[in-house]
Amino acid sequence: MTSADKLKNLLEIEIIPDLEVAIDELFAAIDKSKNASKEQKEDLEEMREMRTECFAIVEELGRDELEAEEIEELLAELIDMKSEEA
Protein backbone atom coordinates (compact mmCIF):
# COMPACT_ATOMS: atom_id res chain seq x y z
CA MET A 1 0.00 0.00 0.00
CA THR A 2 1.42 3.37 -1.00
CA SER A 3 1.60 6.38 1.30
CA ALA A 4 -1.06 8.02 -0.87
CA ASP A 5 -3.37 5.04 -0.26
CA LYS A 6 -2.65 5.16 3.47
CA LEU A 7 -3.39 8.88 3.57
CA LYS A 8 -6.62 8.47 1.60
CA ASN A 9 -7.77 5.63 3.85
CA LEU A 10 -6.89 7.52 7.02
CA LEU A 11 -8.88 10.52 5.82
CA GLU A 12 -11.90 8.59 4.53
CA ILE A 13 -12.11 5.94 7.25
CA GLU A 14 -11.04 7.82 10.36
CA ILE A 15 -10.49 11.57 10.14
CA ILE A 16 -13.54 12.70 8.13
CA PRO A 17 -16.02 10.46 10.01
CA ASP A 18 -14.55 11.62 13.35
CA LEU A 19 -14.95 15.25 12.29
CA GLU A 20 -18.52 14.65 11.18
CA VAL A 21 -19.37 13.03 14.54
CA ALA A 22 -17.78 15.93 16.41
CA ILE A 23 -19.70 18.45 14.28
CA ASP A 24 -22.97 16.57 14.90
CA GLU A 25 -22.29 16.45 18.64
CA LEU A 26 -21.54 20.17 18.73
CA PHE A 27 -24.73 20.92 16.79
CA ALA A 28 -26.68 18.80 19.29
CA ALA A 29 -25.14 20.67 22.23
CA ILE A 30 -25.93 24.02 20.59
CA ASP A 31 -29.48 22.90 19.82
CA LYS A 32 -29.99 21.70 23.39
CA SER A 33 -28.85 25.01 24.88
CA LYS A 34 -30.66 26.97 22.11
CA ASN A 35 -27.68 29.33 21.93
CA ALA A 36 -24.15 28.87 20.72
CA SER A 37 -21.32 30.37 22.71
CA LYS A 38 -18.53 32.21 20.92
CA GLU A 39 -16.23 29.25 21.61
CA GLN A 40 -18.74 26.77 20.16
CA LYS A 41 -19.11 28.89 17.03
CA GLU A 42 -15.33 29.04 16.62
CA ASP A 43 -14.98 25.28 17.21
CA LEU A 44 -17.72 24.56 14.69
CA GLU A 45 -16.12 26.78 12.07
CA GLU A 46 -12.70 25.20 12.67
CA MET A 47 -14.07 21.66 12.35
CA ARG A 48 -15.95 22.54 9.17
CA GLU A 49 -12.78 24.02 7.67
CA MET A 50 -10.80 20.91 8.62
CA ARG A 51 -13.44 18.68 7.03
CA THR A 52 -13.37 20.78 3.84
CA GLU A 53 -9.58 20.56 3.75
CA CYS A 54 -9.73 16.78 4.22
CA PHE A 55 -12.17 16.40 1.32
CA ALA A 56 -9.89 18.61 -0.80
CA ILE A 57 -6.88 16.42 0.01
CA VAL A 58 -8.83 13.29 -0.96
CA GLU A 59 -9.76 14.94 -4.27
CA GLU A 60 -6.14 15.98 -4.90
CA LEU A 61 -5.01 12.42 -4.18
CA GLY A 62 -7.56 11.14 -6.69
CA ARG A 63 -6.18 13.49 -9.33
CA ASP A 64 -2.59 12.61 -8.38
CA GLU A 65 -1.81 16.27 -7.68
CA LEU A 66 0.24 15.86 -4.49
CA GLU A 67 3.98 15.36 -4.37
CA ALA A 68 5.28 12.30 -2.50
CA GLU A 69 6.97 14.52 0.08
CA GLU A 70 3.73 16.40 0.76
CA ILE A 71 1.84 13.12 1.12
CA GLU A 72 4.39 11.87 3.65
CA GLU A 73 4.17 15.11 5.65
CA LEU A 74 0.38 15.07 5.71
CA LEU A 75 0.32 11.41 6.69
CA ALA A 76 2.80 11.97 9.54
CA GLU A 77 0.89 15.03 10.76
CA LEU A 78 -2.46 13.24 10.78
CA ILE A 79 -1.03 10.15 12.49
CA ASP A 80 0.46 12.42 15.18
CA MET A 81 -2.87 14.16 15.58
CA LYS A 82 -4.71 10.84 15.92
CA SER A 83 -2.20 9.49 18.47
CA GLU A 84 -2.54 12.65 20.58
CA GLU A 85 -6.32 12.07 20.73
CA ALA A 86 -5.91 8.57 22.10
HUSULSUL-V268200 format. One record per run of one state. SS is the DSSP state (A for helix, B for strand, O for the rest). FROM is the first residue (numbers start at 1). LEN is the number of residues. If there is no record, write none. Layout:
SS;FROM;LEN + SS;FROM;LEN
This chain:
O;1;2 + A;3;31 + O;34;4 + A;38;25 + O;63;5 + A;68;18 + O;86;1
